[in-house]
Amino acid sequence: MGMGYFDPLTSSVVKRAVRVLRAAVKNSTLSPPTFSLIFPVLKFALTVHGVDAVVHDDALDVLAAHVDPCGSWPRAEMIGVLLHVMLKSINLRESAKTALLELCTGLEPFDISQLLDGCLSEIVLIRVVSLDALAKIVDIPGNKVR
């Protein structure tokens, strides 16, 4: 899921972009179209090896601010990024877990492929969280609202 390494110029641009985004969401969330536009920057910041920890924290904060189940977010991609963060960053694992579970409260059954992949993870916590998230999806037969 990671995209590899990047050069110092890209690092600087991503760092500044994430800092601006973090400041922008302190008081309110972005609109779904705006969030969809900037999501690739957040994904890059959270999945590329070599991004510094402050950028990771800020990018996760921006992503976590947009897990409202009523929003029109790119949920399947967000799930993939959150699972990646849980897999690669012990320090951000709990925050990513919380965001993932909240995001999945409003998930549609057609968005579950990333969660099914998470059920196959080598890390027990990721498997458990993926199963917990699947249990929050109301439209899956047999699930009840939790």
VENTA-V369045 format. One record per backbone hydrogen bond with DSSP energy under -0.5 kcal/mol. CO is the residue of the C=O (numbers start at 1). NH is the residue of the N-H. If there is no record, write none. Layout:
co = <CO/CO>
nh = <NH/NH>
This chain:
co = <4/7/8/9/10/11/12/13/14/15/16/17/18/19/20/21/23/31/32/33/34/35/38/38/39/40/41/42/43/44/48/52/53/54/55/56/57/58/59/60/61/63/64/68/71/73/74/75/76/77/78/79/80/81/82/83/84/85/88/89/90/92/93/94/95/96/97/98/99/100/101/102/103/104/108/109/112/113/114/115/117/118/122/123/124/125/126/127/128/129/130/131/132/133/134/136/137/139/140>
nh = <49/11/12/13/14/15/16/17/18/19/20/21/22/23/24/25/26/35/36/37/38/39/41/42/43/44/45/46/47/48/51/56/57/58/59/60/61/62/63/64/65/66/67/71/73/75/78/79/80/81/82/83/84/85/86/87/88/89/90/93/93/96/97/98/99/100/101/102/103/104/105/105/106/107/111/112/116/117/118/119/120/121/124/127/128/129/130/131/132/133/134/135/136/136/137/138/140/141/143>
